[in-house]
Amino acid sequence: MALGRFRLGSAIPSLLTIFVEDTQLTSQALNSDGTPRRPMNAFMIFARRRRPQVSAANQTMRTGDISKILSKEWNSMDMVNSSDRGVSS
């Protein structure tokens, strides 16, 4: 695969899927008075994306225990490289 060459047809669907998923993860809902909610912080976006995978692997665990696992994963990640966390900077 050459650096200056890529197949447009194969790249577009995956890029579109990533954009749609990220838009859904970061979209804002409105409060009852119609004002926008505060945006989710990076950990909340990470947890929202990762929670289904952790829950599927640990189906008998309670929500609090899954949150502890997510917290440990988040804290063990490299703080310098935010792309590892699934959050663009």
C-alpha positions as CSV (number, residue, x, y, z in Angstrom):
1,M,0.0,0.0,0.0
2,A,1.5,3.3,-1.1
3,L,1.2,6.3,1.1
4,G,-0.1,8.6,-1.6
5,R,-2.7,6.1,-2.8
6,F,-5.9,4.8,-1.2
7,R,-9.1,3.4,-2.6
8,L,-11.8,6.0,-2.1
9,G,-14.6,3.4,-2.3
10,S,-13.4,1.4,0.6
11,A,-12.4,4.3,2.9
12,I,-15.6,6.3,2.8
13,P,-18.0,3.8,4.5
14,S,-15.7,3.3,7.4
15,L,-15.0,7.0,7.8
16,L,-18.7,7.7,7.6
17,T,-19.4,5.0,10.2
18,I,-16.8,6.5,12.6
19,F,-18.2,10.0,12.1
20,V,-21.8,8.9,12.7
21,E,-20.8,6.9,15.8
22,D,-18.8,9.9,17.2
23,T,-21.6,12.3,16.5
24,Q,-24.0,10.1,18.3
25,L,-21.7,9.8,21.3
26,T,-21.1,13.5,21.6
27,S,-24.6,14.8,20.6
28,Q,-26.2,17.0,23.1
29,A,-29.7,16.7,24.5
30,L,-31.7,19.6,25.8
31,N,-32.6,20.3,29.4
32,S,-36.3,20.7,30.3
33,D,-36.0,24.5,29.8
34,G,-34.7,24.0,26.3
35,T,-31.1,25.0,27.0
36,P,-28.3,22.6,25.9
37,R,-26.8,20.2,28.4
38,R,-23.1,20.5,29.2
39,P,-21.0,18.3,26.9
40,M,-19.7,15.0,28.1
41,N,-16.1,14.9,29.2
42,A,-13.6,12.6,27.7
43,F,-14.1,9.9,30.3
44,M,-17.8,9.8,29.8
45,I,-17.4,9.4,26.0
46,F,-14.8,6.6,26.6
47,A,-17.1,4.9,29.1
48,R,-20.1,5.2,26.8
49,R,-18.2,3.6,24.0
50,R,-16.4,0.9,26.1
51,R,-19.2,-0.1,28.5
52,P,-21.1,-2.4,26.1
53,Q,-17.9,-4.4,25.5
54,V,-17.1,-4.7,29.2
55,S,-20.7,-5.6,30.1
56,A,-20.8,-8.3,27.4
57,A,-17.6,-9.9,28.8
58,N,-18.9,-9.7,32.4
59,Q,-22.6,-10.3,32.2
60,T,-23.1,-11.1,35.9
61,M,-21.4,-8.0,37.2
62,R,-23.3,-5.1,38.6
63,T,-23.2,-1.6,37.1
64,G,-21.0,-0.3,39.8
65,D,-18.4,-3.0,39.3
66,I,-18.3,-2.4,35.6
67,S,-17.8,1.3,36.3
68,K,-14.8,0.4,38.5
69,I,-13.3,-1.6,35.6
70,L,-13.8,1.3,33.2
71,S,-12.2,3.7,35.7
72,K,-9.2,1.4,36.1
73,E,-8.8,1.1,32.4
74,W,-9.0,4.9,32.0
75,N,-6.5,5.6,34.7
76,S,-4.0,3.0,33.3
77,M,-4.0,4.7,29.9
78,D,-1.2,7.0,28.7
79,M,-2.2,10.6,29.4
80,V,-0.1,12.0,26.6
81,N,-1.6,10.1,23.8
82,S,-5.4,10.9,23.9
83,S,-6.0,8.9,20.7
84,D,-5.6,5.7,22.7
85,R,-8.7,6.7,24.7
86,G,-10.9,7.0,21.6
87,V,-11.2,10.8,22.0
88,S,-9.9,13.2,19.4
89,S,-8.1,16.2,20.6
